[in-house]
């Protein structure tokens, strides 16, 4: 079957959305037969911005349907929710901090966690960028740019007295980066400000993403739940695409197939089996499936976001089929989502 990309308007990046199968008509791809681990890639890429979560073709398709009224009602409803979001107002004002603190604030010079400010402002930058592309209204563009400029001008880094700072570097990292990836196609963003923001993303977020993936905060590679790796991979990939860094893209691709932590597909998926409810479908547990369902579902959501970014980038770089993360291991990411959905449906019927 062909891959269907669900363009979920109004949802924050951290909530994710799903996609499945392969771009090949019969649902198979060369990746399905690869042994694991596989030979590492060292690709050289083309960057057709925006080319992370969405492409210009995606935005054009949805904008056309919204403008001519042919969009499905569900898309129209989500679009209205996006326009009415508190984080998508043209007069939105950012509240940047000098240090983003997530975790124990002891020794940081800040009296409490404050990452919620970055969380809200990253969401605003992203939602405003989406609305600019879908409406053409430059007020949204200007508001998104102001948010990102404010953070790049003031914020010096991410810190805490424990490893929880890694989560802010990941989740807020890939949200900010995807907002910038959309907005870097806008001529309203001054070149010097754009360059400053890209450097800020590299210095403040990407360095922490990479350090965690390599060192896992001094713990063994399996110590942290899969979501820790996944948000770090998503952020590092988005920032790599934003900054046109082939080495960063290659690192994420190679980690996804051959990594040491629980974001590696061989550890993220803990087992595959046939749906016991009788559908005959293959389903798969993820590394957080036995945990509370908020975290178990987050694993699915962030994996979907990571895979979607890689897939959109793959569409402009088809010489590297490894970028189609969705197709890996016989579409096991889709099976992971189906297991989680079935688990919650089953619990709801008891």
C-alpha positions in Angstrom: 0.0 0.0 0.0 1.1 3.6 -0.5 2.3 5.6 2.4 -0.3 8.1 3.7 1.1 11.1 5.5 -1.3 12.5 8.1 -1.0 16.2 8.1 -2.2 16.9 11.7 -2.8 20.6 11.9 -2.7 22.3 15.3 -1.0 19.5 17.2 2.3 20.2 18.9 5.3 18.3 17.6 5.6 16.5 20.9 2.2 14.8 20.5 3.2 13.3 17.1 1.2 11.7 14.4 1.4 8.4 12.5 2.3 7.2 9.0 2.9 3.7 7.8 4.0 1.2 5.1 6.3 2.1 2.3 6.4 4.3 -0.8 6.6 1.2 -2.9 3.2 0.0 -4.3 3.2 -3.4 -2.8 4.3 -2.2 0.6 7.9 -3.6 0.4 11.2 -2.0 0.0 14.9 -3.1 -0.1 15.2 -2.2 3.5 12.8 -5.0 4.5 15.4 -7.6 3.7 18.5 -6.0 5.2 20.3 -7.8 8.0 20.7 -6.0 11.3 23.1 -4.4 12.1 23.7 -3.0 8.6 26.6 -1.2 6.9 26.7 2.5 7.9 25.8 5.2 5.5 27.9 8.3 4.7 25.5 10.2 2.5 25.8 13.6 0.9 22.5 15.3 0.7 20.3 17.8 -1.1 18.4 20.3 1.1 15.2 21.5 -0.4 13.8 23.6 2.5 11.5 23.0 4.2 12.5 19.4 4.3 12.1 18.1 7.8 8.6 17.5 9.2 6.9 18.8 6.0 7.8 19.9 2.5 6.6 22.8 0.4 4.5 20.3 -1.6 2.7 19.3 1.7 1.9 22.8 2.6 0.8 23.7 -1.0 -1.5 20.6 -1.1 -3.2 21.4 2.2 -3.4 25.2 1.5 -5.1 24.6 -1.8 -7.7 22.3 -0.2 -8.4 24.8 2.6 -8.6 27.7 0.1 -11.0 25.9 -2.3 -13.0 24.2 0.4 -12.2 20.6 -0.7 -10.3 19.8 2.5 -11.8 16.9 4.5 -13.9 18.2 7.4 -11.4 16.8 9.9 -8.7 19.0 8.4 -10.9 22.0 8.4 -11.7 21.4 12.1 -8.0 21.0 13.0 -7.2 24.2 11.1 -9.8 26.1 13.1 -8.2 24.8 16.3 -4.8 25.9 15.1 -6.1 29.4 14.3 -7.7 29.6 17.8 -4.7 28.3 19.7 -3.3 30.6 22.4 0.1 29.9 20.9 -0.8 31.0 17.4 -1.8 34.6 17.9 -0.1 37.3 15.8 0.5 39.3 19.0 2.1 36.4 20.9 5.0 37.7 23.0 7.9 35.3 23.9 9.3 35.0 27.5 12.8 33.8 27.0 15.1 32.9 29.9 18.9 33.1 30.2 19.1 29.5 31.2 16.5 26.7 30.5 16.3 24.5 33.6 14.7 21.1 33.6 15.3 18.9 36.6 17.0 19.8 39.9 17.7 23.5 39.9 20.4 23.3 42.6 23.5 25.1 41.6 22.0 26.6 38.4 21.4 30.1 39.8 17.7 29.6 39.0 15.3 28.9 41.9 13.0 26.4 40.0 12.4 24.6 36.8 11.5 27.0 34.0 11.6 24.9 30.9 7.9 25.5 30.5 8.7 28.9 29.0 10.8 27.3 26.3 8.1 24.6 25.8 5.4 27.2 25.2 7.4 29.5 23.1 8.8 26.7 20.9 5.2 25.6 20.4 4.2 29.2 19.5 7.1 29.6 17.0 6.0 26.3 15.3 2.3 26.9 15.2 2.8 30.5 13.9 5.1 29.2 11.2 2.5 26.6 10.2 -0.2 29.3 9.9 2.1 31.5 7.8 2.5 28.7 5.3 -1.1 27.8 5.3 -2.6 31.3 5.1 0.2 33.5 3.6 -0.5 36.0 6.3 2.9 37.7 7.1 1.7 38.7 10.6 2.1 35.0 11.6 5.6 35.0 10.0 6.7 38.1 11.8 5.4 36.7 15.2 7.2 33.4 14.7 10.4 35.1 13.8 10.2 37.4 16.9 9.8 34.4 19.2 12.9 32.7 17.8 15.0 35.9 17.7 14.2 36.6 21.3 15.4 33.2 22.4 18.6 33.2 20.4 19.4 36.7 21.7 18.9 35.9 25.4 19.3 32.2 26.1 22.8 30.9 27.0 22.1 27.2 27.5 20.2 24.3 29.1 21.1 23.1 32.6 20.1 21.3 35.8 21.7 19.3 38.6 20.7 16.0 37.0 20.2 14.4 33.6 16.6 15.8 33.0 18.1 18.7 31.1 18.5 16.3 28.3 14.8 16.0 27.8 14.5 19.8 27.3 17.3 19.7 24.8 15.5 17.1 22.9 11.8 18.0 23.0 12.2 21.8 22.8 15.1 21.3 20.4 13.2 19.5 17.7 10.2 21.8 18.1 12.3 25.0 17.8 14.2 23.5 14.9 11.1 22.5 12.9 9.7 26.1 13.4 13.0 27.5 12.0 13.1 25.0 9.2 9.7 26.3 8.0 10.6 29.9 8.6 14.0 29.9 6.9 12.1 30.0 3.6 10.6 33.4 4.6 12.3 36.5 3.3 11.1 38.5 6.4 13.7 36.7 8.5 16.9 38.8 8.3 19.9 36.7 7.2 22.0 37.6 10.3 19.1 36.7 12.7 18.6 33.5 10.9 22.3 32.6 11.1 22.3 33.5 14.8 19.4 31.2 15.5 20.9 28.3 13.6 24.1 28.7 15.6 22.1 28.9 18.8 20.5 25.6 18.0 23.8 24.0 17.3 25.5 25.4 20.5 22.7 25.0 23.0 20.7 22.0 21.8 22.7 19.9 19.4 25.7 19.6 21.6 23.6 18.2 24.4 21.7 15.9 22.1 25.0 14.4 20.8 26.6 14.1 24.2 23.7 12.2 25.6 23.5 9.8 22.6 27.3 9.1 22.9 27.6 9.0 26.7 24.1 8.5 28.2 25.0 10.9 31.1 27.6 8.4 32.4 25.2 5.5 32.7 25.1 2.3 30.8 23.6 2.5 27.3 20.4 0.8 28.3 19.8 2.9 31.5 17.4 5.5 30.1 14.0 4.8 28.6 13.6 4.9 24.9 12.1 8.4 24.9 15.3 9.9 26.1 17.1 8.7 23.0 14.2 9.4 20.7 13.8 13.1 21.6 17.6 13.5 21.3 17.6 11.8 17.9 14.7 13.9 16.7 16.3 17.1 17.8 19.7 16.3 16.3 18.2 15.3 13.0 16.0 18.5 12.8 18.9 20.7 13.7 21.2 18.9 11.2 18.7 19.4 8.4 18.2 23.1 9.5 22.0 23.7 9.3 22.6 21.4 6.2 25.0 19.2 8.2 25.4 15.9 6.3 27.4 14.4 9.3 24.5 15.0 11.7 21.9 13.4 9.4 24.2 10.4 8.9 24.7 10.1 12.6 21.0 9.8 13.2 20.5 7.4 10.4 23.3 5.1 11.6 22.1 5.4 15.2 18.6 4.4 14.3 19.8 1.2 12.7 23.0 0.5 14.7 23.0 2.6 17.8 23.8 1.6 21.4 20.9 3.0 23.3 17.1 2.3 23.4 16.4 4.6 20.4 18.1 2.0 18.2 15.4 0.1 16.4 16.7 -3.2 17.6 16.2 -2.1 21.2 13.2 0.1 20.7 11.2 -2.8 19.5 11.1 -5.4 22.3 9.1 -8.1 20.5 6.8 -8.8 17.5 3.8 -11.2 17.4 0.4 -11.7 15.9 -2.5 -9.7 17.2 -4.2 -11.9 19.8 -7.6 -10.3 19.1 -7.7 -12.1 15.8 -7.0 -9.5 13.1 -4.0 -11.4 11.8 -1.9 -8.3 11.9 1.6 -8.3 13.2 2.1 -6.0 16.2 5.1 -5.0 18.3 5.9 -3.9 21.8 8.2 -0.9 22.3 10.7 -0.5 25.1 8.2 1.6 27.1 5.2 -0.6 26.5 5.1 -1.9 30.1 5.2 1.6 31.5 2.4 4.0 32.1 0.5 4.6 28.9 1.4 8.3 28.7 5.1 7.3 28.2 4.3 4.3 26.1 2.3 6.4 23.7 4.9 9.1 23.7 7.4 6.5 22.4 5.1 5.9 19.5 4.5 9.6 18.9 8.2 10.7 19.0 9.2 7.7 16.9 6.6 8.8 14.4 7.9 12.4 14.4 11.5 11.1 13.9 10.4 8.8 11.1 8.3 11.5 9.4 11.3 13.9 9.4 13.5 11.2 7.9 10.9 10.3 5.3 10.3 13.9 4.2 14.0 14.3 3.9 14.2 11.0 2.0 11.8 12.3 -0.7 14.5 14.7 -1.8 17.3 12.1 -1.3 16.1 8.8 -2.7 19.6 7.6 -3.3 19.7 6.9 0.4 16.8 4.5 1.1 17.8 4.1 4.7 16.2 7.4 5.3 12.8 5.7 5.1 12.7 4.7 8.7 9.0 3.8 8.4 9.9 0.8 6.2 12.6 -0.6 8.5 12.2 -4.2 9.7 9.0 -4.9 7.7 7.3 -1.7 8.8 7.8 -2.4 12.5 7.1 1.2 13.5 3.5 0.8 12.2 3.3 -2.4 14.2 4.5 -0.6 17.3 1.7 1.9 16.9 -0.9 -0.8 16.4 0.2 -2.7 19.5 -0.2 0.5 21.6 -3.6 1.3 20.1 -4.9 -2.3 20.7 -3.6 -2.3 24.3 -5.5 0.8 25.1 -8.6 -0.2 23.3 -8.6 -3.6 25.1 -8.1 -1.9 28.5 -11.0 0.4 27.7 -13.4 -2.5 27.1 -12.7 -4.2 30.4 
